[in-house]
Amino acid sequence: MIFVGSSQSYAASNPNVRFFNDSKALAAHTPPTAEERKRTSARAKIAHLYTMQSWYCDEMLSNVELMKEVSRADLIVGELSTFVLP
């Protein structure tokens, strides 16, 4: 099974996908403008990514039903590639 935030519509047609509410991480993310991306340092981009990952993980780990399913997993892989860094 693959667990993704409900905002990740790319996975909706996959029968192996399970969704969890990721509204906090999604609400906190506003795509940066091209000018903002140019002005943002690499260090700030990495700090932003860690913050986003923290919110995303908090929402996943606080989902009791999902955690019951995950507790039977042989392997868990996490990634946050669908969010754009500032």
HTML snippet that shows the backbone in 3Dmol.js (N, CA, C, O; Angstrom):
<script src="https://3Dmol.org/build/3Dmol-min.js"></script>
<div id="view" style="width:600px;height:400px;position:relative"></div>
<script>
const pdb = `
ATOM      1  N   MET A   1       0.830  -1.185   0.000  1.00  0.00           N
ATOM      2  CA  MET A   1       0.000   0.000   0.000  1.00  0.00           C
ATOM      3  C   MET A   1       0.873   1.247   0.000  1.00  0.00           C
ATOM      4  O   MET A   1       2.001   1.245   0.493  1.00  0.00           O
ATOM      5  N   ILE A   2       0.323   2.297  -0.560  1.00  0.00           N
ATOM      6  CA  ILE A   2       0.995   3.583  -0.601  1.00  0.00           C
ATOM      7  C   ILE A   2       0.104   4.584   0.117  1.00  0.00           C
ATOM      8  O   ILE A   2      -1.078   4.701  -0.208  1.00  0.00           O
ATOM      9  N   PHE A   3       0.651   5.308   1.087  1.00  0.00           N
ATOM     10  CA  PHE A   3      -0.104   6.294   1.850  1.00  0.00           C
ATOM     11  C   PHE A   3       0.341   7.687   1.428  1.00  0.00           C
ATOM     12  O   PHE A   3       1.524   8.017   1.508  1.00  0.00           O
ATOM     13  N   VAL A   4      -0.609   8.501   0.979  1.00  0.00           N
ATOM     14  CA  VAL A   4      -0.297   9.870   0.558  1.00  0.00           C
ATOM     15  C   VAL A   4      -1.341  10.829   1.120  1.00  0.00           C
ATOM     16  O   VAL A   4      -2.447  10.428   1.483  1.00  0.00           O
ATOM     17  N   GLY A   5      -0.968  12.090   1.184  1.00  0.00           N
ATOM     18  CA  GLY A   5      -1.899  13.115   1.622  1.00  0.00           C
ATOM     19  C   GLY A   5      -3.039  13.266   0.625  1.00  0.00           C
ATOM     20  O   GLY A   5      -2.864  13.038  -0.572  1.00  0.00           O
ATOM     21  N   SER A   6      -4.182  13.645   1.118  1.00  0.00           N
ATOM     22  CA  SER A   6      -5.376  13.757   0.267  1.00  0.00           C
ATOM     23  C   SER A   6      -5.231  14.804  -0.827  1.00  0.00           C
ATOM     24  O   SER A   6      -5.990  14.783  -1.796  1.00  0.00           O
ATOM     25  N   SER A   7      -4.277  15.719  -0.699  1.00  0.00           N
ATOM     26  CA  SER A   7      -4.056  16.721  -1.740  1.00  0.00           C
ATOM     27  C   SER A   7      -3.296  16.158  -2.938  1.00  0.00           C
ATOM     28  O   SER A   7      -3.178  16.834  -3.960  1.00  0.00           O
ATOM     29  N   GLN A   8      -2.792  14.963  -2.835  1.00  0.00           N
ATOM     30  CA  GLN A   8      -1.972  14.376  -3.892  1.00  0.00           C
ATOM     31  C   GLN A   8      -2.847  13.590  -4.874  1.00  0.00           C
ATOM     32  O   GLN A   8      -2.864  12.360  -4.852  1.00  0.00           O
ATOM     33  N   SER A   9      -3.554  14.295  -5.712  1.00  0.00           N
ATOM     34  CA  SER A   9      -4.535  13.682  -6.614  1.00  0.00           C
ATOM     35  C   SER A   9      -3.916  12.787  -7.682  1.00  0.00           C
ATOM     36  O   SER A   9      -4.623  11.981  -8.287  1.00  0.00           O
ATOM     37  N   TYR A  10      -2.617  12.910  -7.927  1.00  0.00           N
ATOM     38  CA  TYR A  10      -1.971  12.083  -8.943  1.00  0.00           C
ATOM     39  C   TYR A  10      -2.148  10.596  -8.664  1.00  0.00           C
ATOM     40  O   TYR A  10      -2.067   9.789  -9.590  1.00  0.00           O
ATOM     41  N   ALA A  11      -2.385  10.212  -7.417  1.00  0.00           N
ATOM     42  CA  ALA A  11      -2.447   8.813  -7.025  1.00  0.00           C
ATOM     43  C   ALA A  11      -3.869   8.274  -6.898  1.00  0.00           C
ATOM     44  O   ALA A  11      -4.057   7.120  -6.514  1.00  0.00           O
ATOM     45  N   ALA A  12      -4.860   9.084  -7.210  1.00  0.00           N
ATOM     46  CA  ALA A  12      -6.257   8.711  -6.965  1.00  0.00           C
ATOM     47  C   ALA A  12      -6.699   7.438  -7.683  1.00  0.00           C
ATOM     48  O   ALA A  12      -7.544   6.708  -7.166  1.00  0.00           O
ATOM     49  N   SER A  13      -6.156   7.162  -8.841  1.00  0.00           N
ATOM     50  CA  SER A  13      -6.608   5.995  -9.607  1.00  0.00           C
ATOM     51  C   SER A  13      -5.888   4.703  -9.226  1.00  0.00           C
ATOM     52  O   SER A  13      -6.230   3.642  -9.747  1.00  0.00           O
ATOM     53  N   ASN A  14      -4.920   4.763  -8.348  1.00  0.00           N
ATOM     54  CA  ASN A  14      -4.164   3.582  -7.956  1.00  0.00           C
ATOM     55  C   ASN A  14      -4.884   2.850  -6.825  1.00  0.00           C
ATOM     56  O   ASN A  14      -5.118   3.440  -5.770  1.00  0.00           O
ATOM     57  N   PRO A  15      -5.242   1.575  -7.022  1.00  0.00           N
ATOM     58  CA  PRO A  15      -5.973   0.840  -5.976  1.00  0.00           C
ATOM     59  C   PRO A  15      -5.142   0.568  -4.722  1.00  0.00           C
ATOM     60  O   PRO A  15      -5.697   0.209  -3.684  1.00  0.00           O
ATOM     61  N   ASN A  16      -3.834   0.731  -4.805  1.00  0.00           N
ATOM     62  CA  ASN A  16      -2.971   0.492  -3.644  1.00  0.00           C
ATOM     63  C   ASN A  16      -2.772   1.732  -2.782  1.00  0.00           C
ATOM     64  O   ASN A  16      -2.081   1.674  -1.765  1.00  0.00           O
ATOM     65  N   VAL A  17      -3.361   2.838  -3.172  1.00  0.00           N
ATOM     66  CA  VAL A  17      -3.166   4.101  -2.463  1.00  0.00           C
ATOM     67  C   VAL A  17      -4.217   4.281  -1.378  1.00  0.00           C
ATOM     68  O   VAL A  17      -5.400   4.011  -1.582  1.00  0.00           O
ATOM     69  N   ARG A  18      -3.756   4.744  -0.219  1.00  0.00           N
ATOM     70  CA  ARG A  18      -4.636   5.128   0.885  1.00  0.00           C
ATOM     71  C   ARG A  18      -4.318   6.588   1.190  1.00  0.00           C
ATOM     72  O   ARG A  18      -3.154   6.991   1.176  1.00  0.00           O
ATOM     73  N   PHE A  19      -5.348   7.375   1.463  1.00  0.00           N
ATOM     74  CA  PHE A  19      -5.174   8.807   1.686  1.00  0.00           C
ATOM     75  C   PHE A  19      -5.343   9.176   3.155  1.00  0.00           C
ATOM     76  O   PHE A  19      -6.084   8.520   3.887  1.00  0.00           O
ATOM     77  N   PHE A  20      -4.654  10.223   3.578  1.00  0.00           N
ATOM     78  CA  PHE A  20      -4.857  10.815   4.894  1.00  0.00           C
ATOM     79  C   PHE A  20      -4.975  12.319   4.712  1.00  0.00           C
ATOM     80  O   PHE A  20      -4.530  12.865   3.703  1.00  0.00           O
ATOM     81  N   ASN A  21      -5.570  12.979   5.681  1.00  0.00           N
ATOM     82  CA  ASN A  21      -5.793  14.423   5.618  1.00  0.00           C
ATOM     83  C   ASN A  21      -4.460  15.151   5.771  1.00  0.00           C
ATOM     84  O   ASN A  21      -3.761  14.978   6.769  1.00  0.00           O
ATOM     85  N   ASP A  22      -4.117  15.958   4.784  1.00  0.00           N
ATOM     86  CA  ASP A  22      -2.884  16.743   4.846  1.00  0.00           C
ATOM     87  C   ASP A  22      -3.180  18.239   4.742  1.00  0.00           C
ATOM     88  O   ASP A  22      -2.385  19.002   4.193  1.00  0.00           O
ATOM     89  N   SER A  23      -4.322  18.644   5.268  1.00  0.00           N
ATOM     90  CA  SER A  23      -4.775  20.031   5.106  1.00  0.00           C
ATOM     91  C   SER A  23      -3.858  21.054   5.789  1.00  0.00           C
ATOM     92  O   SER A  23      -3.705  22.166   5.284  1.00  0.00           O
ATOM     93  N   LYS A  24      -3.254  20.704   6.915  1.00  0.00           N
ATOM     94  CA  LYS A  24      -2.367  21.660   7.600  1.00  0.00           C
ATOM     95  C   LYS A  24      -1.131  21.950   6.753  1.00  0.00           C
ATOM     96  O   LYS A  24      -0.763  23.110   6.564  1.00  0.00           O
ATOM     97  N   ALA A  25      -0.500  20.914   6.252  1.00  0.00           N
ATOM     98  CA  ALA A  25       0.688  21.101   5.406  1.00  0.00           C
ATOM     99  C   ALA A  25       0.316  21.829   4.126  1.00  0.00           C
ATOM    100  O   ALA A  25       1.057  22.699   3.668  1.00  0.00           O
ATOM    101  N   LEU A  26      -0.814  21.486   3.551  1.00  0.00           N
ATOM    102  CA  LEU A  26      -1.244  22.123   2.306  1.00  0.00           C
ATOM    103  C   LEU A  26      -1.593  23.588   2.536  1.00  0.00           C
ATOM    104  O   LEU A  26      -1.235  24.443   1.727  1.00  0.00           O
ATOM    105  N   ALA A  27      -2.285  23.883   3.625  1.00  0.00           N
ATOM    106  CA  ALA A  27      -2.676  25.273   3.912  1.00  0.00           C
ATOM    107  C   ALA A  27      -1.464  26.155   4.176  1.00  0.00           C
ATOM    108  O   ALA A  27      -1.484  27.348   3.874  1.00  0.00           O
ATOM    109  N   ALA A  28      -0.426  25.581   4.731  1.00  0.00           N
ATOM    110  CA  ALA A  28       0.770  26.354   5.055  1.00  0.00           C
ATOM    111  C   ALA A  28       1.640  26.616   3.834  1.00  0.00           C
ATOM    112  O   ALA A  28       2.560  27.433   3.880  1.00  0.00           O
ATOM    113  N   HIS A  29       1.347  25.922   2.751  1.00  0.00           N
ATOM    114  CA  HIS A  29       2.180  26.040   1.554  1.00  0.00           C
ATOM    115  C   HIS A  29       1.542  26.961   0.524  1.00  0.00           C
ATOM    116  O   HIS A  29       0.447  26.697   0.028  1.00  0.00           O
ATOM    117  N   THR A  30       2.230  28.023   0.218  1.00  0.00           N
ATOM    118  CA  THR A  30       1.813  28.891  -0.886  1.00  0.00           C
ATOM    119  C   THR A  30       2.957  28.914  -1.885  1.00  0.00           C
ATOM    120  O   THR A  30       4.080  29.271  -1.529  1.00  0.00           O
ATOM    121  N   PRO A  31       2.690  28.541  -3.119  1.00  0.00           N
ATOM    122  CA  PRO A  31       3.775  28.496  -4.101  1.00  0.00           C
ATOM    123  C   PRO A  31       4.455  29.852  -4.244  1.00  0.00           C
ATOM    124  O   PRO A  31       3.783  30.878  -4.349  1.00  0.00           O
ATOM    125  N   PRO A  32       5.767  29.858  -4.246  1.00  0.00           N
ATOM    126  CA  PRO A  32       6.500  31.116  -4.378  1.00  0.00           C
ATOM    127  C   PRO A  32       6.481  31.626  -5.818  1.00  0.00           C
ATOM    128  O   PRO A  32       6.332  30.860  -6.770  1.00  0.00           O
ATOM    129  N   THR A  33       6.632  32.903  -5.939  1.00  0.00           N
ATOM    130  CA  THR A  33       6.750  33.501  -7.271  1.00  0.00           C
ATOM    131  C   THR A  33       8.173  33.255  -7.770  1.00  0.00           C
ATOM    132  O   THR A  33       9.054  32.872  -7.001  1.00  0.00           O
ATOM    133  N   ALA A  34       8.381  33.479  -9.051  1.00  0.00           N
ATOM    134  CA  ALA A  34       9.720  33.315  -9.622  1.00  0.00           C
ATOM    135  C   ALA A  34      10.713  34.251  -8.937  1.00  0.00           C
ATOM    136  O   ALA A  34      11.855  33.870  -8.679  1.00  0.00           O
ATOM    137  N   GLU A  35      10.278  35.470  -8.645  1.00  0.00           N
ATOM    138  CA  GLU A  35      11.152  36.435  -7.979  1.00  0.00           C
ATOM    139  C   GLU A  35      11.508  35.962  -6.568  1.00  0.00           C
ATOM    140  O   GLU A  35      12.655  36.103  -6.142  1.00  0.00           O
ATOM    141  N   GLU A  36      10.546  35.408  -5.845  1.00  0.00           N
ATOM    142  CA  GLU A  36      10.816  34.897  -4.491  1.00  0.00           C
ATOM    143  C   GLU A  36      11.807  33.735  -4.543  1.00  0.00           C
ATOM    144  O   GLU A  36      12.687  33.635  -3.688  1.00  0.00           O
ATOM    145  N   ARG A  37      11.670  32.862  -5.533  1.00  0.00           N
ATOM    146  CA  ARG A  37      12.609  31.745  -5.668  1.00  0.00           C
ATOM    147  C   ARG A  37      14.035  32.240  -5.892  1.00  0.00           C
ATOM    148  O   ARG A  37      14.986  31.661  -5.368  1.00  0.00           O
ATOM    149  N   LYS A  38      14.180  33.297  -6.660  1.00  0.00           N
ATOM    150  CA  LYS A  38      15.519  33.845  -6.916  1.00  0.00           C
ATOM    151  C   LYS A  38      16.141  34.419  -5.649  1.00  0.00           C
ATOM    152  O   LYS A  38      17.343  34.279  -5.426  1.00  0.00           O
ATOM    153  N   ARG A  39      15.323  35.067  -4.818  1.00  0.00           N
ATOM    154  CA  ARG A  39      15.830  35.745  -3.612  1.00  0.00           C
ATOM    155  C   ARG A  39      16.040  34.810  -2.423  1.00  0.00           C
ATOM    156  O   ARG A  39      16.736  35.169  -1.473  1.00  0.00           O
ATOM    157  N   THR A  40      15.449  33.623  -2.462  1.00  0.00           N
ATOM    158  CA  THR A  40      15.508  32.722  -1.315  1.00  0.00           C
ATOM    159  C   THR A  40      16.809  31.921  -1.320  1.00  0.00           C
ATOM    160  O   THR A  40      17.171  31.309  -2.324  1.00  0.00           O
ATOM    161  N   SER A  41      17.491  31.935  -0.204  1.00  0.00           N
ATOM    162  CA  SER A  41      18.763  31.204  -0.104  1.00  0.00           C
ATOM    163  C   SER A  41      18.497  29.698  -0.038  1.00  0.00           C
ATOM    164  O   SER A  41      17.398  29.257   0.297  1.00  0.00           O
ATOM    165  N   ALA A  42      19.511  28.939  -0.360  1.00  0.00           N
ATOM    166  CA  ALA A  42      19.410  27.476  -0.292  1.00  0.00           C
ATOM    167  C   ALA A  42      19.103  27.032   1.133  1.00  0.00           C
ATOM    168  O   ALA A  42      18.336  26.094   1.350  1.00  0.00           O
ATOM    169  N   ARG A  43      19.707  27.713   2.095  1.00  0.00           N
ATOM    170  CA  ARG A  43      19.462  27.372   3.509  1.00  0.00           C
ATOM    171  C   ARG A  43      17.994  27.591   3.886  1.00  0.00           C
ATOM    172  O   ARG A  43      17.403  26.767   4.584  1.00  0.00           O
ATOM    173  N   ALA A  44      17.408  28.694   3.429  1.00  0.00           N
ATOM    174  CA  ALA A  44      15.999  28.979   3.713  1.00  0.00           C
ATOM    175  C   ALA A  44      15.091  27.962   3.034  1.00  0.00           C
ATOM    176  O   ALA A  44      14.068  27.570   3.596  1.00  0.00           O
ATOM    177  N   LYS A  45      15.456  27.535   1.836  1.00  0.00           N
ATOM    178  CA  LYS A  45      14.666  26.524   1.124  1.00  0.00           C
ATOM    179  C   LYS A  45      14.663  25.204   1.884  1.00  0.00           C
ATOM    180  O   LYS A  45      13.627  24.552   2.007  1.00  0.00           O
ATOM    181  N   ILE A  46      15.817  24.818   2.386  1.00  0.00           N
ATOM    182  CA  ILE A  46      15.912  23.571   3.143  1.00  0.00           C
ATOM    183  C   ILE A  46      15.136  23.674   4.452  1.00  0.00           C
ATOM    184  O   ILE A  46      14.463  22.721   4.845  1.00  0.00           O
ATOM    185  N   ALA A  47      15.221  24.811   5.129  1.00  0.00           N
ATOM    186  CA  ALA A  47      14.466  25.011   6.375  1.00  0.00           C
ATOM    187  C   ALA A  47      12.973  24.923   6.112  1.00  0.00           C
ATOM    188  O   ALA A  47      12.237  24.331   6.901  1.00  0.00           O
ATOM    189  N   HIS A  48      12.520  25.508   5.007  1.00  0.00           N
ATOM    190  CA  HIS A  48      11.101  25.452   4.639  1.00  0.00           C
ATOM    191  C   HIS A  48      10.680  24.009   4.364  1.00  0.00           C
ATOM    192  O   HIS A  48       9.605  23.584   4.787  1.00  0.00           O
ATOM    193  N   LEU A  49      11.515  23.265   3.666  1.00  0.00           N
ATOM    194  CA  LEU A  49      11.213  21.867   3.366  1.00  0.00           C
ATOM    195  C   LEU A  49      11.062  21.055   4.649  1.00  0.00           C
ATOM    196  O   LEU A  49      10.135  20.254   4.769  1.00  0.00           O
ATOM    197  N   TYR A  50      11.968  21.257   5.610  1.00  0.00           N
ATOM    198  CA  TYR A  50      11.874  20.539   6.882  1.00  0.00           C
ATOM    199  C   TYR A  50      10.590  20.885   7.634  1.00  0.00           C
ATOM    200  O   TYR A  50       9.969  20.010   8.238  1.00  0.00           O
ATOM    201  N   THR A  51      10.198  22.132   7.599  1.00  0.00           N
ATOM    202  CA  THR A  51       8.954  22.547   8.250  1.00  0.00           C
ATOM    203  C   THR A  51       7.759  21.873   7.596  1.00  0.00           C
ATOM    204  O   THR A  51       6.888  21.338   8.281  1.00  0.00           O
ATOM    205  N   MET A  52       7.720  21.898   6.262  1.00  0.00           N
ATOM    206  CA  MET A  52       6.620  21.261   5.537  1.00  0.00           C
ATOM    207  C   MET A  52       6.581  19.760   5.835  1.00  0.00           C
ATOM    208  O   MET A  52       5.509  19.203   6.073  1.00  0.00           O
ATOM    209  N   GLN A  53       7.727  19.115   5.822  1.00  0.00           N
ATOM    210  CA  GLN A  53       7.797  17.677   6.096  1.00  0.00           C
ATOM    211  C   GLN A  53       7.296  17.381   7.503  1.00  0.00           C
ATOM    212  O   GLN A  53       6.615  16.379   7.721  1.00  0.00           O
ATOM    213  N   SER A  54       7.626  18.239   8.454  1.00  0.00           N
ATOM    214  CA  SER A  54       7.171  18.056   9.829  1.00  0.00           C
ATOM    215  C   SER A  54       5.651  18.089   9.921  1.00  0.00           C
ATOM    216  O   SER A  54       5.047  17.231  10.565  1.00  0.00           O
ATOM    217  N   TRP A  55       5.028  19.082   9.275  1.00  0.00           N
ATOM    218  CA  TRP A  55       3.559  19.162   9.298  1.00  0.00           C
ATOM    219  C   TRP A  55       2.936  17.963   8.610  1.00  0.00           C
ATOM    220  O   TRP A  55       1.955  17.405   9.102  1.00  0.00           O
ATOM    221  N   TYR A  56       3.491  17.565   7.488  1.00  0.00           N
ATOM    222  CA  TYR A  56       2.972  16.433   6.731  1.00  0.00           C
ATOM    223  C   TYR A  56       3.052  15.159   7.569  1.00  0.00           C
ATOM    224  O   TYR A  56       2.093  14.390   7.632  1.00  0.00           O
ATOM    225  N   CYS A  57       4.196  14.938   8.210  1.00  0.00           N
ATOM    226  CA  CYS A  57       4.368  13.757   9.057  1.00  0.00           C
ATOM    227  C   CYS A  57       3.438  13.787  10.266  1.00  0.00           C
ATOM    228  O   CYS A  57       2.866  12.760  10.631  1.00  0.00           O
ATOM    229  N   ASP A  58       3.283  14.948  10.885  1.00  0.00           N
ATOM    230  CA  ASP A  58       2.379  15.066  12.029  1.00  0.00           C
ATOM    231  C   ASP A  58       0.973  14.634  11.648  1.00  0.00           C
ATOM    232  O   ASP A  58       0.311  13.914  12.395  1.00  0.00           O
ATOM    233  N   GLU A  59       0.524  15.076  10.487  1.00  0.00           N
ATOM    234  CA  GLU A  59      -0.835  14.709  10.066  1.00  0.00           C
ATOM    235  C   GLU A  59      -0.945  13.222   9.761  1.00  0.00           C
ATOM    236  O   GLU A  59      -1.959  12.598  10.071  1.00  0.00           O
ATOM    237  N   MET A  60       0.071  12.664   9.169  1.00  0.00           N
ATOM    238  CA  MET A  60       0.043  11.232   8.879  1.00  0.00           C
ATOM    239  C   MET A  60       0.090  10.417  10.168  1.00  0.00           C
ATOM    240  O   MET A  60      -0.699   9.490  10.351  1.00  0.00           O
ATOM    241  N   LEU A  61       1.014  10.763  11.057  1.00  0.00           N
ATOM    242  CA  LEU A  61       1.199   9.990  12.280  1.00  0.00           C
ATOM    243  C   LEU A  61       0.053  10.149  13.275  1.00  0.00           C
ATOM    244  O   LEU A  61      -0.118   9.300  14.149  1.00  0.00           O
ATOM    245  N   SER A  62      -0.727  11.204  13.163  1.00  0.00           N
ATOM    246  CA  SER A  62      -1.860  11.393  14.071  1.00  0.00           C
ATOM    247  C   SER A  62      -3.134  10.714  13.560  1.00  0.00           C
ATOM    248  O   SER A  62      -4.161  10.751  14.238  1.00  0.00           O
ATOM    249  N   ASN A  63      -3.083  10.104  12.393  1.00  0.00           N
ATOM    250  CA  ASN A  63      -4.233   9.396  11.834  1.00  0.00           C
ATOM    251  C   ASN A  63      -4.236   7.968  12.394  1.00  0.00           C
ATOM    252  O   ASN A  63      -3.431   7.135  11.978  1.00  0.00           O
ATOM    253  N   VAL A  64      -5.138   7.693  13.331  1.00  0.00           N
ATOM    254  CA  VAL A  64      -5.158   6.417  14.050  1.00  0.00           C
ATOM    255  C   VAL A  64      -5.392   5.237  13.109  1.00  0.00           C
ATOM    256  O   VAL A  64      -4.694   4.227  13.204  1.00  0.00           O
ATOM    257  N   GLU A  65      -6.345   5.349  12.219  1.00  0.00           N
ATOM    258  CA  GLU A  65      -6.637   4.249  11.296  1.00  0.00           C
ATOM    259  C   GLU A  65      -5.449   3.952  10.389  1.00  0.00           C
ATOM    260  O   GLU A  65      -5.116   2.789  10.158  1.00  0.00           O
ATOM    261  N   LEU A  66      -4.825   4.975   9.886  1.00  0.00           N
ATOM    262  CA  LEU A  66      -3.660   4.794   9.028  1.00  0.00           C
ATOM    263  C   LEU A  66      -2.532   4.123   9.802  1.00  0.00           C
ATOM    264  O   LEU A  66      -1.862   3.234   9.276  1.00  0.00           O
ATOM    265  N   MET A  67      -2.321   4.536  11.027  1.00  0.00           N
ATOM    266  CA  MET A  67      -1.250   3.957  11.836  1.00  0.00           C
ATOM    267  C   MET A  67      -1.501   2.478  12.118  1.00  0.00           C
ATOM    268  O   MET A  67      -0.550   1.706  12.235  1.00  0.00           O
ATOM    269  N   LYS A  68      -2.756   2.077  12.228  1.00  0.00           N
ATOM    270  CA  LYS A  68      -3.063   0.651  12.391  1.00  0.00           C
ATOM    271  C   LYS A  68      -2.625  -0.129  11.163  1.00  0.00           C
ATOM    272  O   LYS A  68      -2.047  -1.209  11.281  1.00  0.00           O
ATOM    273  N   GLU A  69      -2.900   0.418   9.980  1.00  0.00           N
ATOM    274  CA  GLU A  69      -2.487  -0.247   8.746  1.00  0.00           C
ATOM    275  C   GLU A  69      -0.971  -0.259   8.608  1.00  0.00           C
ATOM    276  O   GLU A  69      -0.389  -1.276   8.231  1.00  0.00           O
ATOM    277  N   VAL A  70      -0.334   0.857   8.908  1.00  0.00           N
ATOM    278  CA  VAL A  70       1.115   0.970   8.777  1.00  0.00           C
ATOM    279  C   VAL A  70       1.837   0.043   9.749  1.00  0.00           C
ATOM    280  O   VAL A  70       2.944  -0.410   9.459  1.00  0.00           O
ATOM    281  N   SER A  71       1.235  -0.240  10.887  1.00  0.00           N
ATOM    282  CA  SER A  71       1.902  -1.074  11.888  1.00  0.00           C
ATOM    283  C   SER A  71       2.174  -2.486  11.375  1.00  0.00           C
ATOM    284  O   SER A  71       2.983  -3.208  11.958  1.00  0.00           O
ATOM    285  N   ARG A  72       1.517  -2.882  10.306  1.00  0.00           N
ATOM    286  CA  ARG A  72       1.729  -4.212   9.722  1.00  0.00           C
ATOM    287  C   ARG A  72       2.683  -4.167   8.518  1.00  0.00           C
ATOM    288  O   ARG A  72       2.881  -5.181   7.848  1.00  0.00           O
ATOM    289  N   ALA A  73       3.260  -3.025   8.251  1.00  0.00           N
ATOM    290  CA  ALA A  73       4.118  -2.859   7.066  1.00  0.00           C
ATOM    291  C   ALA A  73       5.504  -3.459   7.278  1.00  0.00           C
ATOM    292  O   ALA A  73       6.040  -3.459   8.386  1.00  0.00           O
ATOM    293  N   ASP A  74       6.065  -3.968   6.194  1.00  0.00           N
ATOM    294  CA  ASP A  74       7.441  -4.449   6.212  1.00  0.00           C
ATOM    295  C   ASP A  74       8.425  -3.323   5.937  1.00  0.00           C
ATOM    296  O   ASP A  74       9.574  -3.375   6.376  1.00  0.00           O
ATOM    297  N   LEU A  75       7.975  -2.302   5.208  1.00  0.00           N
ATOM    298  CA  LEU A  75       8.844  -1.202   4.829  1.00  0.00           C
ATOM    299  C   LEU A  75       8.007   0.064   4.710  1.00  0.00           C
ATOM    300  O   LEU A  75       6.901   0.034   4.170  1.00  0.00           O
ATOM    301  N   ILE A  76       8.536   1.178   5.214  1.00  0.00           N
ATOM    302  CA  ILE A  76       7.862   2.473   5.093  1.00  0.00           C
ATOM    303  C   ILE A  76       8.860   3.451   4.496  1.00  0.00           C
ATOM    304  O   ILE A  76       9.980   3.587   4.989  1.00  0.00           O
ATOM    305  N   VAL A  77       8.446   4.133   3.428  1.00  0.00           N
ATOM    306  CA  VAL A  77       9.282   5.125   2.769  1.00  0.00           C
ATOM    307  C   VAL A  77       8.512   6.431   2.754  1.00  0.00           C
ATOM    308  O   VAL A  77       7.335   6.448   2.393  1.00  0.00           O
ATOM    309  N   GLY A  78       9.147   7.517   3.136  1.00  0.00           N
ATOM    310  CA  GLY A  78       8.485   8.813   3.122  1.00  0.00           C
ATOM    311  C   GLY A  78       9.191   9.768   2.170  1.00  0.00           C
ATOM    312  O   GLY A  78      10.416   9.752   2.049  1.00  0.00           O
ATOM    313  N   GLU A  79       8.408  10.595   1.502  1.00  0.00           N
ATOM    314  CA  GLU A  79       8.975  11.616   0.631  1.00  0.00           C
ATOM    315  C   GLU A  79       7.978  12.740   0.439  1.00  0.00           C
ATOM    316  O   GLU A  79       6.778  12.560   0.651  1.00  0.00           O
ATOM    317  N   LEU A  80       8.464  13.874   0.047  1.00  0.00           N
ATOM    318  CA  LEU A  80       7.649  15.064  -0.079  1.00  0.00           C
ATOM    319  C   LEU A  80       7.975  15.784  -1.382  1.00  0.00           C
ATOM    320  O   LEU A  80       8.174  16.999  -1.387  1.00  0.00           O
ATOM    321  N   SER A  81       8.030  15.064  -2.454  1.00  0.00           N
ATOM    322  CA  SER A  81       8.502  15.658  -3.704  1.00  0.00           C
ATOM    323  C   SER A  81       7.468  16.509  -4.415  1.00  0.00           C
ATOM    324  O   SER A  81       7.827  17.247  -5.332  1.00  0.00           O
ATOM    325  N   THR A  82       6.206  16.441  -4.036  1.00  0.00           N
ATOM    326  CA  THR A  82       5.195  17.191  -4.780  1.00  0.00           C
ATOM    327  C   THR A  82       5.071  18.639  -4.345  1.00  0.00           C
ATOM    328  O   THR A  82       4.380  19.422  -4.997  1.00  0.00           O
ATOM    329  N   PHE A  83       5.728  19.009  -3.257  1.00  0.00           N
ATOM    330  CA  PHE A  83       5.707  20.400  -2.821  1.00  0.00           C
ATOM    331  C   PHE A  83       6.856  21.147  -3.467  1.00  0.00           C
ATOM    332  O   PHE A  83       7.961  20.615  -3.571  1.00  0.00           O
ATOM    333  N   VAL A  84       6.614  22.356  -3.897  1.00  0.00           N
ATOM    334  CA  VAL A  84       7.637  23.172  -4.534  1.00  0.00           C
ATOM    335  C   VAL A  84       8.329  24.020  -3.482  1.00  0.00           C
ATOM    336  O   VAL A  84       7.672  24.688  -2.683  1.00  0.00           O
ATOM    337  N   LEU A  85       9.631  23.993  -3.481  1.00  0.00           N
ATOM    338  CA  LEU A  85      10.382  24.816  -2.541  1.00  0.00           C
ATOM    339  C   LEU A  85      10.317  26.278  -2.944  1.00  0.00           C
ATOM    340  O   LEU A  85      10.198  26.608  -4.124  1.00  0.00           O
ATOM    341  N   PRO A  86      10.399  27.150  -1.946  1.00  0.00           N
ATOM    342  CA  PRO A  86      10.391  28.582  -2.290  1.00  0.00           C
ATOM    343  C   PRO A  86      11.645  28.966  -3.058  1.00  0.00           C
ATOM    344  O   PRO A  86      11.810  30.128  -3.430  1.00  0.00           O
TER     345      PRO A  86
END
`;
const viewer = $3Dmol.createViewer("view");
viewer.addModel(pdb, "pdb");
viewer.setStyle({}, {cartoon: {color: "spectrum"}});
viewer.zoomTo();
viewer.render();
</script>
